[in-house]
Amino acid sequence: QSALTQPRSVSGSPGQSVTISCTGTSSDVGAYNYVSWYQQHPDKAPKLLIFDVHKRPSGVPDRFSGSKTGNAASLTISGLQPVDEADYYCASFAGNNNLAVFGGGTTLTVL
Amino acid sequence: EVQLVESGGGVVKPGGSLRLSCVASGFTFSQFAMNWVRQAPGKGLEWVSGTRASGLDTYYADSVRGRFTISRDNSKDTLYLHMNSLRVDDTAVYYCARDPFDYGGNSGYFHHWGQGSLVSVSS
């Protein structure tokens, strides 16, 4: 069982917005503003999309945004494009030298 | 360009050992914390282990603590993962991943990734 809970799948049409949720506990997501999101295309290495809940590394489009409320974080992708079809993972620092706990991943389908 | 190239994966029997290597280029290796993250076939990501830039501090997931050892040789720009007492559920692609920040500590974020090395534990 994964430490953080994500929906198995979400879908949307090109141009629409989708939000992927990530639910943790008061020991991880709720305790720290150290939430990150990763995008992984099939047979490729993951790519960092969001860190510190809402910050984007250089080169990540502003169509990707992150937020957090209490023990839950979310990733919103606006203006969906076919290239956004991928798996998405959230992660959080969890203290006690546990640098990162991941969610189980969400498959985004662009219809 | 940042490059991370893993090697050393393969097939091993339960209880066996293996050492993974990750050779880095395109950045000053000694300034960045490094990590290993794995992904079992068809499954999600799992952080395995991390080390500060100096190599003096190391961190492990509960699932591997006491069996795996992370180390680095900053003179060779290389990260290692020594894996002992391997179990079937250690079967995964193991990624080497670099921290985003050059302050030397572990942020818990993974900015640059290698292509991965497959470890298969089977009798």
Contacts between the chains, C-beta under 8 A, distances in Angstrom:
chain1	res1	chain2	res2	distance
A	2	B	44	6.2
A	34	B	107	7.6
A	34	B	108	5.6
A	34	B	109	7.9
A	36	B	108	7.5
A	36	B	109	5.2
A	36	B	110	7.9
A	38	B	45	7.1
A	38	B	110	7.5
A	40	B	45	7.8
A	45	B	95	6.0
A	45	B	113	3.8
A	45	B	114	6.8
A	45	B	115	6.2
A	45	B	116	6.4
A	46	B	37	7.8
A	46	B	45	6.5
A	46	B	95	7.6
A	46	B	110	7.2
A	46	B	113	6.0
A	47	B	113	7.7
A	48	B	100	7.1
A	48	B	109	6.3
A	48	B	110	6.3
A	48	B	111	5.0
A	51	B	100	6.8
A	51	B	107	7.5
A	51	B	109	4.7
A	57	B	100	6.6
A	57	B	111	6.4
A	89	B	44	6.3
A	89	B	45	5.3
A	91	B	45	7.5
A	91	B	47	7.5
A	91	B	108	7.5
A	93	B	108	4.4
A	97	B	59	4.7
A	97	B	60	7.7
A	98	B	59	7.7
A	98	B	61	7.1
A	98	B	62	7.8
A	99	B	35	7.1
A	99	B	47	5.9
A	99	B	50	5.0
A	99	B	59	5.4
A	99	B	106	5.6
A	99	B	108	4.4
A	100	B	47	4.1
A	100	B	108	4.8
A	100	B	109	7.9
A	100	B	110	7.7
A	101	B	47	7.2
A	102	B	44	5.9
A	102	B	45	4.6
A	102	B	46	6.4
A	102	B	47	6.8
A	103	B	44	7.1
A	104	B	44	4.9
A	105	B	44	4.3
A	105	B	45	7.3
